[in-house]
């Protein structure tokens, strides 16, 4: 990490020249005003092909030991960035086989000549091929993403900053529900990042959490859609059917629609029509999934409680994060 690498990464993150037809950047699917999501159920790549899962928020991604909804092996931001750039199933930015064209675009830009040299002086002394490479490109993108820190929500100011008026009365009632035994949200959405996926210097081992929340039950035995079976796709374990990574709830009010496939439109529906029912599948023809997590037991909830819990979740929105000029598009004045 260095300030120079972060600044180079910011320019790369917002640069549409990183896509095959130069219409799409990383920021196309990770927009600052939406906490670095895109507001779509499924994002489209340069060919118009839709992805299988919703774009995840990048807030506090530096603290995550696993980076996507359903790949338990993907733990490096440097490696992860290769997937949208060069992946073909689905095609996102479409640069597979166009690596030299990509680096030619970067080398010809005077801004990048300066930024790459500042960020990687050793590689600059070793020549252009070392300076403009997948190594430097991915390290810079990862550095920018690790700088996306969000810790200034009303909840943070109330809980850690001593500002007793930072949260509304409704949000405080919602906090009690969130951390109470009736709804038990905190079991999976705990800690400072509101997820059970976390790593930091004081943990001897990273914590990883993947859960089946009962969103689908296609066959009465808990099956999920064939193109979205959760981490079973990677582990091959039938017991991992429908298990997806627990997302952070920071800025969750900005990241609709919800769930890995964007199939639930609002926070109120997530509470009332999914978790309160012991999983959305419970309202379908096959009933509740028999292989859902034991934590998804359902609960009775009033409309006032739905409003209060939603108010608490809205108190996790960090306005300074989504307005921070250090995270914004550096190319926009052009």
N, C-alpha and C positions, 0 to 999 in steps of 0.2 A: 504494500500500500504506500502511495505517496500522492501528494496533491497533484503532481503532474500526470500521474497515471489516471487519477479520477477525472481530471479535466479532459484528457484524451478520450477516456471511456465515455464521457458525457457526449462529446461530439460524435463518436461512433454510434452510440445508442440512438441518436436522433437522425442519423444520416441514411437517407433512402438509397444511396448508392450501394448499400450493403445488400440490396435485393436484386434479383435478376433483371427486372424491367425498371428498376429505380423508382418504384412507386411505394415501397413499403420499408419501414424501419422497425427496429425493436420497439420503438414507442408507438407504433401503430396498434399493437396489442397490449401495450403497457403505458397508459396515459396518466400523466401526473394528477390531473383533477379527479381521476377515478381511483386514486391510490395505486396507480400503475396496474390497473386492469383495463378492460375495454368496453364494458357494458353489454357485451354480447354473450349469448349462451355458448356459441361455438365460433371461434375466430376463423377467418378465411385467409388463405395464402395467396401468393401472386397469381396462381392459376385459377383461383376461385374455389378450390377445394377446401372444404371445411375440416377443421381438426376434430378429434374425438372428444376433447375435453375443454373446459373453460379456462381462459387465461387466469393465472393466479396472481395475487398481489405480490409486489416486490418489497413491501415495507418490512424492514428488519430481516431481510433474507439472509444477512450475514450470520444470523444466529440459528439458521435451520440446518440440521444434519442431512436431510433429504429434501429435494428441491421441486419435485413434481407430484401430481396427484397419485401416480400409480407405479413409479419406478423406484423401488427401495434401494437400488444400487447407485442411483445418480446423486452424488453428494458434493460434487465440485462445480462451482459456477463456471470455471474455465471450460470444463468438459460440456456442461449443459448448453453453453452458448453455441456449440457446434450443431446442435439439433435443429433450432430454427433456421440457422444459416444454410446448412447443407442437407438436412433431412429430406427424405423422399416419400415417407409414409407417415403422415401426409406431407406434401410440399408446403413449406411456409415461405421462406424468403427465396428459395429456389436457386441457390448458388452452387449446387453440386456440379463439379466439373468446370466451374468458372473461377477457380481460386486465383489464377494468374490475372484474369480480367479484373477481379476485385482489387488485388494489390496494385495493379496499374492505375486504377481509379484513385486510390489513396495516394500513391507516390506523386501523381501529377498535381495534387492540390497543395498550394503554398502553406495553407493553415496546417495541414497534416505534416508537412515537412518540418515545421517548427515543433508541433506538439509531440510527434513521435520521437524526435531527437531529444526534447526535454524529458520525456517520460522514460526513455531507454537509451541513455548516453553510451553505455557499454556496447549495445548492439549497433548504435550508430557508427561507432568507430570500426566495427567489424564488417560494415558494408550494408548495402540496401537490402540484400536478400535476408539478412538477419534482422534488420530493423523492421521491415514490412513482412511479417510472417504470422502464421496462425498463433504462435506463442505470444507475440506482443499484442496482437489483436484481442485474443481471449483474456489475457491478463488485464488489459485496460478496461474491457467491458465488465469483467468481474469486479475490478476496483470501484468503478462507478456504482455498481449495484450494491456493493458492501457499504457505500456511503449513504444509502437511502434509509436513514434512521428516523423512526417515528415514536417519540416519547413525550409529546406535549398536548395530549388530549385533555378535555375537562376532567376525565377520570384521573389522569396522571397528576393534574394540578391539585385535585382534591385529595388523592390518596398519598401522594409523595411531596407535594408542594405546600401543603397546609392551607390551601384556599378553600375554606369551608362553604363558600357560595358557588363554587365552580360547577356543581352538579345540581340539577333540579330535584324537587321532592319526589317526583315520579321516577327519576333515574335512580335515586337512592332506594326506593322500594324495589325497583328492578334489580339492583345490585344484590339485595337480600334474597330475591328469588334465584338469581344466577348462582350464588354461592350456597344456597340452601339445599336441603335434602329432598325437597319435593321435585325439583326439576333437574338437579345434579349436573348442570352445564359444566361446572368447573372441573369435573373429573377428566374431561378431554380438552377443555379449553381453559387450562389453568396457567399459572406462572405469569411472568411479566409480559410475555408475548401471546398469551391467551391461546396456547396450543400445547399439546403434549409431545411436540417435536422441538427439541431445543438442544443447543450446545453452547457452552461458554467456558471460560477458564477455570471456574470453580467446580465444574462437574467432572468427575473422573471418567465418565463415559457419556456419550451423547444419548439422549432419550428419543426414541422413535415410536410414533403411534399411527397405526393404520386400523381403521374400524369399518365394519359393515353397519350402516345406520338403518337398514331396512327400507331403502329407497325403492328397490325392485324385488319382485318375487314372481318370475315369469312362469314357473312350472309347479308352484306349490312346494318346491323344495329350496327356494331361495335364489334361483338363478338370476343373474344379471344379463343384460344384452350381450351378445357374443362379441361385439366390438369394444365392450367396456366392462371386462370382468374384474377390474381392480388389480391388485398385485398378483393375483393368480396367474396373470399373463406372464409374469417373470419368474415366479416361484414354482409354478406347476402344482401347487398344493391345493386340492379342492377346498380345504378349510379357509383359504384366503379369498374365496369368491366374494366379490363385492366390497372388499376392504380397500379404502382409499385413505390417503394422508389427511390428518386433521389440519384444516387451514387455520391460520391465525385469525382472530376476530378483530384485530386492530383495524380501524377504518372500515369495518364491515358494512356500515350503512352506505358506503360509496361503491361497493363492489358487486351489486346485483347484476344479473340474476345469480341464484345460489345453487350449491351442490356442484359436483364435478362436471355435470353435463348442463348446468344452467337451467335445470328443469323446474325450479321454484322461483317465482318472480319477486317476492317480497319477504322481508324479515317476519312480518306477521304470519305469512303462510308457512314459513319454516317452523315457527313455534306451534301454531294452531293445527296446521294440516299435515305436519310431518312428525315432529317429536312428541306432541301430545297424543298422537294416535299410535305411538310405538312404531313409527316408520310409515312413510307414505304408502307403502305397499299394502298396509292394513286396510286401506280404503278400496283396494282393487278386488278383482274376482277371486284371487287366490289367497287373500288374507295376509296377515303379518308374516314376514319372513321368518322361518324357523332357525335360520343361521345368523340372524342379526346379533349385534353385540348385546350382552346381558345388561348393559347400561341403558339400552333403549327399551324401557319398560312402559312408557306412556304415563300420562298424568292428566288429572282434571285441571282445567284452566278457565278462568273467567276472562271476559273481554278486557276488563281493567288490568288484569295481570299481564295479558298480552301487550297492552299499551305500556305498562310499566317496564316490562323486560325489554321491549323495543327502545324505550327511552334510555335505558342503561346502555344498550348496544350502540345507540347513537352518541352516547357520551364518550365512546372510544374513538371518535373522529378527531383527527389532528389537523386543524386548518393550517397551521404553520408548515406542516409537511407538504401538503398539496399546493402550497403557494411559495415554497422556498425557491428563490431564483437559482440557487446552486444545483437544483434538480431539473431545471427547465431547459427548453430547447435552445441551444446556443446559436443555431442557424436562423432562428425566426426573424431577426432584423434584416436578413438578406431576402 
